[in-house]
């Protein structure tokens, strides 16, 4: 029996994703960290942390595409977890908070909480 090794399959990274990630890294200090987070059927979320602490994110089809993207973008390193050093660098902008809040960010009047009676006497 002879052992054969299969040639590695080239992973296609979407051009617009690669371009946007490269621009993000260039605009935020020239280096960054990509936290790869599996989302299930939706794919893999790549949370970007620039050298200046600003956050960004993109979603790709699978882990192989995410890893290939990290390899292709200069100055970007990958990790699969949030550690103390990485979290301490993160500096979300005010617009990031507003974007993540979605429709709530534009509200001026909020409905009463459904469980308000539980905390009325506290």
Secondary structure, DSSP 8 states (H G I E B T S, - for coil): --------------HHHHHHHHHHHHHTTS-EEEEEEE-GGG-EEEEEEETTS-EEEEEESSHHHHHHHHHHSTTEEEESS--HHHHHH----HHHHHHHHGGGGG-S-----TTHHHHTT-
